[in-house]
Amino acid sequence: MSIFKRLIKNYRKSSENRIQFIIFLGFVIVPIIGMALLYIIVNIFWL
């Protein structure tokens, strides 16, 4: 079973898991993507 399928199975198990998943996305994944995009934009336009 792939990691993605395992995550989806865990996500659908209970509403608590959904809340934890959203918090994980909000505090870990989204800031990393945002900082990476900001780094790329700064390197393109200012350096």
C-alpha positions as CSV (number, residue, x, y, z in Angstrom):
1,M,0.0,0.0,0.0
2,S,1.4,3.4,-1.0
3,I,2.0,6.2,1.6
4,F,-0.7,8.3,-0.1
5,K,-3.4,5.6,0.2
6,R,-2.4,5.1,3.8
7,L,-2.8,8.8,4.5
8,I,-6.2,8.9,2.8
9,K,-7.4,5.9,4.8
10,N,-6.2,7.6,8.0
11,Y,-7.8,10.9,7.0
12,R,-11.3,9.3,6.5
13,K,-11.2,7.4,9.8
14,S,-12.3,10.2,12.1
15,S,-12.9,13.9,12.2
16,E,-10.0,14.3,14.6
17,N,-7.6,13.0,12.0
18,R,-9.0,15.5,9.5
19,I,-8.3,18.3,11.9
20,Q,-4.7,17.1,12.5
21,F,-4.1,16.8,8.8
22,I,-5.4,20.3,8.1
23,I,-3.2,21.7,11.0
24,F,-0.2,19.8,9.5
25,L,-0.8,21.3,6.1
26,G,-1.3,24.7,7.5
27,F,1.8,24.8,9.7
28,V,4.3,22.6,7.9
29,I,3.5,22.2,4.2
30,V,2.1,25.6,3.2
31,P,4.9,27.6,4.8
32,I,7.6,25.5,3.2
33,I,6.0,26.0,-0.2
34,G,5.5,29.7,0.4
35,M,9.1,30.2,1.5
36,A,10.3,28.2,-1.5
37,L,8.2,30.4,-3.9
38,L,9.4,33.6,-2.1
39,Y,13.0,32.4,-2.5
40,I,12.6,31.8,-6.2
41,I,10.9,35.2,-6.8
42,V,13.5,37.1,-4.8
43,N,16.3,35.4,-6.8
44,I,14.6,36.1,-10.1
45,F,13.8,39.8,-9.5
46,W,16.3,41.1,-7.0
47,L,19.5,39.2,-7.6
